[in-house]
Amino acid sequence: MITPLRAVEEELMSFVGELKRRNVVRVGIAYVVIGWVLAQIAEFAFDNFGAPEWVLKSFVVLLLLGLPIVLFFAWAFEMTPEGIKREKDVDRSHSITSHTGRKIDFLIIAVLVIAVGVLAFDKLVGDVDGTTATSLEQSVAVLPFVNMSDDADHFADGLTEELLNLLAKNRDLKVAGRTSSFAFKGRNDDLRGIGKALGVAKVLEGSVRRSGERLRVTAQLINVEDGFHLWSETYDRDMADIFDIQDEVAAAITQAMELHLTPATERLTDNADAYAAYLQAIALQSLEEREDIFTAIAALDRAVALDPEFAKAYELRAFFHWMSAGWVVPSAVGQRQVFDAASEALRLDPSLASARSLRDTSDVSNWTWTIEIGALEELVKSDRSVRALDSYAYDLAVTGYFAEAESILREIVARDPLSGNAVWRLGDALSMQGRYSEALKLWRKSVEFGAVEPMYRLAVHHLIIGEDDTAATYLDEQGALSASDFSGARAFIHSMRDSSTGEQALDQWIAKEVERGENPVEINVTYGYYLAFGYLDKFVASLNERSQPGPEWQDGEDMETTGLVHAGSRFIQHPGYVERAKASGLADLWDSRGAPDRCSKAGGEWVCN
């Protein structure tokens, strides 16, 4: 006698067997795998075409709704040699479900191979931000120390950055970059969120109170995952003991993380007020405003007046003069200021690597591209700071070594993931290689981080490929954040596209914008619209007028970068590009270092395409 439970079990087994016979299970597996692959492709495509987030969500919902429909059809219908028939109308003795099942198995295997390929590509390339999966255990972010004094934040910020730089010297420790860490200044974010955003497992935070020559510094190292304090300390010292405090904090952190001790801080100066002025300049390195350059140089002038032997202050002053060249002072003037400050720093301390690279790259009497690249290559052997790596990546990009620049910039972004500048520059390196979809995603992301410059990149890119409506959107945003007058982006583009009057209109607009430009950077951006609207000869002529190849820095040098970034403009294929490479000695660098990414020698002559 069959019990009710046994009958239910037999019915269930019969139903499962029928599901297998009709290939419902196989069809379901195939649909899920194919749907997953389609979702990955859709995410990549929608993101790069700038589709709203709801589009991807709607696509995924449609895929989910399709599953029960597909399963129903697999149950109710069957493939036969005569076509699709209702399952109940098929003679079981002539059923080919087993043959169909094998085909579905092969389909599943093929799609799984594709899925593995998608995962491998994602793992190899990483997120387009440049971040890669690394061990978080030995990683830390130094959050801006809270200023508890009555004065400005410069001293606290400078001390924070000096600690960050000191810890970064430890090769076994991943330290989040300055821009990303300072993004959390004045905020009270959850530590887990900070750790996830910066890709670190530990956070160092603290406070600074300065009163005359007395200093109180508190610091604590916190585990991101559980908020547990691994170490904390309060220091009540004289200002003259600031280097001892930095040493003790860095040593305690590395010990807590079971790493080798961080090298001791050099006593850069015995004058406490000179060091305070130096820290003020250190805190302004991010250059959020043009005026920060003047403020920083003034602080460093005070530092060297108080201590004329303060070599690091001269080295830092050379950096700020380098930043000012072509932005707040003429490039040639800035070049002389860089050389003088760097030379004085090296006279006082010949071991300063950054000062040596700044001197070599600004020496009009003995400069070549080979010397400049060599100086930066030597610098990054001992200094892997974001600032040093960024300078090296920039030179690699402008000399044609785009893939190498990309590799360096990915290292920077991995350490400083919230830096709009780093993300934007990585986008530039990808665009130089013709990888536009990746570049567009990064430029848009850097805009989200607050960078303005990428909107110009986005606008010019879309103008070059004829996507005027998209370009107009970015021009509207750029015009709202700059001095440029687009008089309504769509009307502006329509006027410049006119086949009979557009060229003249563009000439007049550029002349007007150049005349009212406040600095060389704005003027160079204006000339870039010759590229955007397809007047390559005029762009090259303007470039040659503003930037003569040679050892002296020119105000128009970054125009050449614009041409390289927008590979679709064919600037690199213009005869003027190779002519400039020969005149500037860039071709000599290619001969000695190796061919750049998009150039080769044919018949003894360099050809770029």
N, C-alpha and C positions, 0 to 999 in steps of 0.2 A: 504494500500500500504506500502510495506516494504522499508524503506529508505536504501541507500547504507551503511550508518553508522550502522544501525541496522543489516544489513546482515553481515557486518564484525564482529560485536559483537557476532552474533549467531555462525558464523564460528569459532571464537576464543573460545567460550564456548564449542563448539563441540569438538575442538581439545584438549582443556584442559581435558574434560571429557574422551576422548579417551586415553590420557596420563595416567589418573588415572586407567582406566579400564585395560589397558595393563600393569599396575604396573611399568611404566617407572619411575615415581616419587619415588616409594618405592625402586626400584633397585638403583636409583641414590643416595638416602640417605644411603642405606646399603653400597654401594661402598665407599662413602666418609668416613663413620664411620670406616669401616674395613680398608680402606687405611690409616687413621690417626693412628689406633692402630698398623698397620704393620710398619709405619714410626717410631713410638716410639720404637718398638722392634728393628728395624733395626739400629736406632741411637745408642742404647745401645750395640747391638752385634758388629757392625762395629767399634765402639770406643774402645771396650775392646779387639778386635782382632787386633787393630792397623791399620785398613784399612785406606787408604788415604781419604781425605775429598771428593774428586770427586766421590767416590763410592756411598756415601750416597746421594749426589746431583743427580747422575744418577738414583738411585733407585726412588727418589721422582719424577723425571721427567717422568719415565716410568709409575708410578702410575697416574700421571696427564694425560698422553697420553691415558691411558687405559679407562678413564672416558667416552669420547665420543663413543668409540668402544662398551663399555658395554651398554650405552644408546641406541645405534643403534640396538644392538641385542635384547634388551628388547622391542623395538618398532616393529621390523620386525619378531620376532620369539615368539613362545608361548610353554610353557610346557604343554604336554597332557599326559594322561595315556599311550599312545603309544610311548611317547618320544617327542623330540623337533621337532616342525613343523613350517613352515612359517605361519605367522598369517593369511594371506589371504586364506590359505587352511583349516582353522579350522572353523567348523560349530559353529556359535555363540550360538546356543541352547545347544551345548555340551561343551562350553568353561568352564574351571575350573580356570579362572584368579582370581576370588574372593577367592577361596580356596588357590591358590598359594600366593595371597596377604597376607592372614593371616599368612602363614608360613614366609613370608618375614618380617612381623611385629614382629613375635617372634624372628627372627634372629637379627633384628635391636635392639630389647630390650636386647637380650643376649650380643650383641657386646657393647652396651652402658654401660651395667653393667661392662664389662671388661674395657672399657675406664675409667669409674669412678674409678675402682680399680687401674688402672695405675696412674691416677691423684692423688689418695689418697696415693699410695706408694711414688710417687715423693714428695708429700707434707710432708709425715711422715719422710722419710729418708732425704729429702732435696737433694740438689746437693751433689755429692759424695765428694766435697771439704770440706764438713762439715758446709757450710754456711746455715743459715736458715732465713726465712723471719721475720724480726723484724722491729719495728718502728724506722725510721731513724731520727725522729725529734730531739731526744736527743742524737745525735752522732756527734763526731768530730774527725778529723785527725789533728795531729800537724806535719806540714811539717818542714823539716830541716831549721832552721833560716840561712839566708844568712850571710856569714862571710864578713864583710866590713873592717876588719883589715888586717895588713900586715903579721900576723902570720898564722899558720896552722888552720884548721877548728875545732880543737878539742874543743876549748872553746865554740864556737857557737853550735856545735853538742851536747856537754855535757849539755849546758843550755836547748837546745830543749828537750833532753831526761828527764831532771829533771822536766820540765814543763809537759811533757807527763805523767810521773809517778805521779806527784802531782794531775793532773786531773783524773787519773785512780783510785784514792782513793775514788772518788765520785761514789757510787754504782748506782746512777740514771743516770749516763752518760756512754755511750758506747764510748770508745776511741780506735781508730785503733792502732794496734801494731807497735812497733818500726821498724821492718824490712819492713813492707809494706809502712809506711810513708816515710822512708828514700829511698825507691826505686825511689822516684821522686826528689831526690836531684840533683840540677844542671839542671833540665829540666824545660821547660816552657809549660807544658801540660795544656789543657783546664780543668777548674775546674769541669765541669760536668763529664768529663772522669775520673778525680781523684775520685770524689764522688762515681761514679758507681763502679770503681775498688775496692775501700776501703769500700763501703757500709756505707757511712756517708753523713750527710746533711750539715755539717759545716766544714770549714777548717780554722785552725789558721796558719798564716804565718808571717814572720817578718825578721828582720836583727839585727846583733850585730856588734858594732864597739867598740873596746877596745883600749885605749891609756893610757898606764901607769896605774894609779889608777882610771882613768875616764872611764865611760861606757855609751854608748848610745844604748838603746834597743828600737826598734820599733816593734809593733805587731798589727795585725788586724784580726778580726774574720769575715769570709765571708760566706754568704749563697751560697751553691753550685749551686742551681737551677737557680738563677737569677744574681749571682755575686754581690749582694747587701752587702755593708759593715755594719755589725751589730754593730761593735765597733772597734775603733782603738785608739792607744795611742803611744806617744814617751816618753821615760824616759831618762833623763840626770842625772846620779847619780855617786856617788863614788862606786868603786868596793865593798866596805864594805856594800853597800845597796842592794846587789844582791838578798838577801832573801826577802827583802821588794818588790822588783820588781816582783819576782816570785809570791808572795802572791797576789799582785794587779792584775797581769795578770790573774791568776786562778780565782780570785773573780769576775773580770769583765766578764769573759767568762761564768761562771756559772750563774751570774745575767742576762746576755744577753739571756741565754737559759732558764731562769725562773726556775732554779734549786736551791737546797740548796747550801750555800757557801761551797767551798772546804776547808778542814782543812788547817790552816796556816802552812807554811813551818817552820820546826824547824831550828833554827840557829845552823847549824852543827858545825861551827867553827867561831872564830872571826878573823882568819888569812885569809886575802883575797888571798894571794898567795897559801896557802894550799888548799883553795877551788878551785882555778883555776886548780891546779894539780889533784884534785879529779874529776873535770869535764872532764879533759883530759882522765882519766881512764874510766869514765862513757861512753864517746863517743866510746871507743874501745870494748865495751861489745859484739858487734856482732862478733868479732874475725874473720875478713875476712882473715887474715894471721896469721901464727903461731907467727910471730914476735910481733903481737899485744899484746900477753901475756906478753912478756918481757917489752915492752914499758909501758903497763898499770901498772905492778908491780913496775917498776922504778918510775913512776909518783906518785904512792901511797906511796912509800918509802919517796919521797920528802915531800909529804903531812904530814905524821906522824912525820918526822924530824922537820918540821916547827911548827907542833902542836901535841905533843905527846898524847894529850887527845882527838884526833879526832877519835871517836869510829866508825863512819860510814866508814872511810877510812880503818880501820882494817877489818871491815865486808866485804867491797868490795874486799880487798886483799885476804881474805879467799875464795871468789868466784873465783878469777883468779887462785889461787893455785889449787882449785878443778878442774877447766878446764884444767890445765896443767898436772894433774896426769894421767899418762898413755899415754900422747901425747908428751910432751916435757921433762918431767922428769919421772923417774920410779914411778909407782903408790904408792908404800909404802912411798917414799920420799914426794910426793905431799900430801899424807894423813897427815903426821906429820905437814907439813906447813899449811894445812887447819886448823888443830886442834889448832895450836899455835895462828894463826891470829884470829880465831873465839873466842877463849878463852880470848884473850886480848880485843877484842871488847866487850864481855859480862862483863868483869871486869870493863870497863869504862861505859857501859850502859847496864844493865841487861834486858832492855825491847826489845832489837833488836831481832826480830823473826827469820830473816834469819840467823843471826850469831848463834842463838841457834840451829837451825836445822843443820847447817854445823858442829857445834861442836859435836852434838849428833851422826851424821852419820860418823864422822871421829875418834871417841874415841875408840881406840884399847882396852882399859882396860874395857870398859863397852858398848859393842856393840852386838846387835842381830837384826835380821830382824824385829822383833816386835818393837824394839826401833826406828829403822830407819823409818819404815812406819808410826809409831805414830808421830814422829817428823815432818814429811812432812804433815801429815794430820792436825796437829796443825798449821803449818805454813800457809797453804792455807785458813784456817778459817779467818785469818786477812790480808793475802797478796794474792790477786788474780792476781798478775802480771804474765806476760807470763813466766818469768824466773822461778818463784815459781811453777806455774802449770806444766811447762815442766818437772821439776825435779820430781814432784809427779807422773806425767804420766809415766815417764821412770821407776820409781820404781814399779809402779803397773804392768807394762808390764813384767818386768823381774821376778817378783814374781808370775806371772801366772794369774793376774786379767785383762785379755785382754779387756773385754767389758767396765770395769771401765776406763781403760786407753783410750779407744776410745772416751768415753764421754768427758773426760777432753781435749783430743786433738781436738775434734770438737769445743769446746769452744775457744781454742787457735786459730784455723784456722778461725773461725768466726770473731775474732778480728784482726787477722794478715793474711789476705787471700793471700798476695803475698810472704809469707815466705816459701821458698823452704824447709827449715828444718822442719817446722810444717807440711806441706803437706806430706813430706816424712815419718815423724814419724807416722802420721795418717795411711798412707799406711801400715806401719809395723804392727800396731795394728789390722788392718783388715786382713792382711795375717796370723797373729797368730791365727785368728779365722777361717781360711780356706776360707775367702772371697776374692779369688784371683783376680777375674775380677775387683773388686773395687780397690784392692791394686795396680794392674798393672796400672790402669788409673791414680792413684795418684802419683805413682813413676814416670811415664812418665811426668806428669804435673810438678813435682818438678824439673825434669831435665830442663824443659823449663824455670823455674825460676832461673836456674844457679847452682843447686845442682849437685855434681858429684857422691856422694855416692850411690844414687838410681840406677845408671847404674850397679853397682855391684849386687844390689838386683835383678835387672831385668835379668842380665846374669845368676846368680845362679838359679833363679826360672825356667828359660827356659831350663837350663841344667838338672835340676832335673826331669822335665817332658818330656825330650827327644826332645825338639824343638831346635836342635843344630844350624840350620841356623839363627834363630832369636837370639839365645844366642851369636852367632859369631858377629852379628852386634853390640851388646852392648859391647862385649869384645874389638872389634876394637876401639870403641869410648872411653872406659875406658882406654885402653892402651895408647891412644893418650894424655890422660889427667893425667896419673900417671906414676910411675916408673916401673910398671909391664911389663914383657917381655912375650908377647904371641906369638911372632914370626909368625904372621899371624894367626888370630883366628881360621879359619876353619882347617888349618893344625894342630894347637894346639889341638883342640877338637878331630880331627880324631886320633891323636896319643894317646890321653888319653882314647879313646874308644876301642882301640885294646884289644881284649880279652886275648891275650897272653903276651903283653909287656906294656899295658896301665898302670897297677898299678905301676910297677917299674918306668915308665917314669914320672908318677905323683909324686911319692916319690922324684925323683931326681929334678924335677922342683920346688917343694915346698921347698926342702932343699936349693936350690940355691937362691930362692926368699927370704927365711927367713934370710939367711946369709947376704944378701945385703939390707935388710929392714932398713929404717932409723928411724922408731919409732914403738912402740908396735901396733899402729892401723894398719899400713901396714902389719905387721907380722900376726896379727889376721885375716885380710882379706885373706891373702894367705892360711892359714889353712882352710878357709871356702870352698876351692875347693875340699877338701875331701868329704864334704857334697854334693857338686854339682855333683860329679861323682859317688856317691853312696857308698863311703867307710865310713860308719857311725862309725864303731868300731874305725877306725883310727882317726876320728874327735874327738870322746870322749876321746881317749887316749891322743891326743895332748892337749885337753882342760884341762884334769886332770894334765898334766905335766906343763902347763903354769899358771894354776889357782887353787891353793889349797883352798878348802872351809874354811872360817874362818873370823875373824874380820879384818884382815889386807888386804888392797886393793891389788889386783893382776893385773898384766899387761894383763892377758888373759881373764878378766871378760866379756868383750863384745863379746867374741866368743860364750858364752852361748846365748846371745841375737840373734846371727845369727842362731843358731839352732832353737830357738823359732819362729823367724820370718818365716823361711822356714818350715812350718808345714808339707809340703809334704815329707820332708827328714826323718820323723818319729823319730826325735831326742828325742821328749818328751816321746816316747814309749820305748826308750832304757833303760835297767836297770840302766845304769850309771846316768841317770837324777835323778831318785828317790834317788839313793845312795848319790848324791851330795846334794839333797834337805835335806836329813837327816843330813849329815855332817855339812852343813852350818847353820842349824837352820831354814831353810825355811819351813820344815815340821811343826815345832813348830808354826810358823806364821799361817799356814793353819789350825792348830788345834784351835788356839785362834780366828782367824779372820773369818774363814769359808773357804770352799773348793774353790780352784781356778777354772777357767773355764773348764779345760780339765782333771781334776784329781778328784778322789773320794776315799773314804775309803772302802776297802773290806776285811773283816776278820781282822780288826784292822790295816791293812797296806794300805798305800797310793798307788794307781794305777793310772797311767796317760795314756791317749790314745787320 
